[in-house]
């Protein structure tokens, strides 16, 4: 059960931030719990929230972070797909408060949630997020994450080509094996999409704006393939 002084502090912050989303962190400082209000640095603060890395680090220096908090102005506490995705990414339970109604809901990470069928949330549940989660669940490999703004492929970015080596992958020209990553150029000037080859001619991928799904690897996807990658932990491939 949430402590009364924490709830009161969250309510006050939600009221002060309205009509924008408030955001903050509940920290355990010794035996006491504290609510630390944070500045919402998102470019669309009436719809989303973002806590700066600096404020997050400051909260961590005070004590153990117990909850991530944010408000839903003029909306219910029903978590959005973005809420669910970022909650999973954070690994922490979240508190959502509707304002001005004042209803409160708590959500928690499900841990290794199913990949197939999940909605698209850029930067978390997108094609690279799918690859990271598949490798963690199926191979026990933690791939690094790379911050990526929506539409990076149209604004001079080339994130897959620039970062695949740092993520532990090497390019190869041999026959595809399960776990290989397929880089594709889809309606963009650079490589902007990727999937995981599952074997038997099937690929798992998460196309922009759609749900994650398994599709036959051929036709349009094979035509748009630019590179085939294999993780260095796989046997038989030397760095290109």
SULVEN-V383759 format. One record per backbone hydrogen bond with DSSP energy under -0.5 kcal/mol. NH is the residue of the N-H (numbers start at 1). CO is the residue of the C=O. If there is no record, write none. Layout:
BEGIN
nh->NH co->CO
nh->NH co->CO
END
This chain:
BEGIN
nh->6 co->3
nh->7 co->3
nh->8 co->4
nh->9 co->5
nh->10 co->6
nh->11 co->7
nh->12 co->8
nh->13 co->9
nh->14 co->10
nh->15 co->11
nh->16 co->12
nh->17 co->13
nh->18 co->14
nh->20 co->17
nh->21 co->45
nh->23 co->38
nh->24 co->69
nh->25 co->36
nh->26 co->67
nh->27 co->25
nh->27 co->34
nh->28 co->64
nh->29 co->27
nh->29 co->32
nh->30 co->28
nh->31 co->29
nh->32 co->29
nh->34 co->27
nh->36 co->25
nh->36 co->34
nh->37 co->35
nh->38 co->23
nh->41 co->39
nh->41 co->50
nh->45 co->42
nh->47 co->44
nh->48 co->44
nh->52 co->50
nh->56 co->52
nh->57 co->53
nh->58 co->54
nh->59 co->55
nh->60 co->56
nh->61 co->57
nh->62 co->58
nh->62 co->59
nh->63 co->59
nh->64 co->28
nh->66 co->26
nh->67 co->26
nh->68 co->93
nh->69 co->24
nh->70 co->95
nh->71 co->22
nh->72 co->97
nh->73 co->71
nh->74 co->99
nh->75 co->72
nh->84 co->80
nh->85 co->81
nh->86 co->82
nh->87 co->83
nh->88 co->84
nh->89 co->85
nh->90 co->86
nh->91 co->87
nh->92 co->87
nh->93 co->66
nh->94 co->107
nh->95 co->68
nh->96 co->105
nh->97 co->70
nh->98 co->103
nh->99 co->72
nh->102 co->98
nh->105 co->96
nh->107 co->94
nh->117 co->212
nh->118 co->115
nh->121 co->125
nh->124 co->121
nh->125 co->121
nh->126 co->124
nh->130 co->126
nh->131 co->127
nh->132 co->128
nh->133 co->129
nh->134 co->130
nh->135 co->131
nh->136 co->132
nh->137 co->133
nh->138 co->134
nh->139 co->134
nh->139 co->135
nh->140 co->135
nh->140 co->136
nh->141 co->135
nh->142 co->140
nh->143 co->141
nh->152 co->149
nh->154 co->151
nh->155 co->152
nh->157 co->152
nh->162 co->158
nh->163 co->159
nh->164 co->160
nh->167 co->163
nh->168 co->165
nh->169 co->164
nh->170 co->230
nh->172 co->228
nh->179 co->197
nh->180 co->177
nh->181 co->229
nh->182 co->195
nh->183 co->181
nh->183 co->227
nh->184 co->193
nh->185 co->224
nh->186 co->184
nh->187 co->185
nh->192 co->184
nh->193 co->184
nh->195 co->182
nh->196 co->204
nh->197 co->180
nh->197 co->195
nh->198 co->202
nh->199 co->202
nh->202 co->199
nh->203 co->215
nh->204 co->196
nh->205 co->203
nh->205 co->213
nh->206 co->194
nh->210 co->207
nh->212 co->118
nh->213 co->205
nh->215 co->203
nh->217 co->201
nh->218 co->216
nh->221 co->218
nh->223 co->219
nh->224 co->220
nh->225 co->222
nh->226 co->183
nh->227 co->183
nh->228 co->172
nh->229 co->181
nh->230 co->170
nh->232 co->168
nh->234 co->231
nh->237 co->234
END
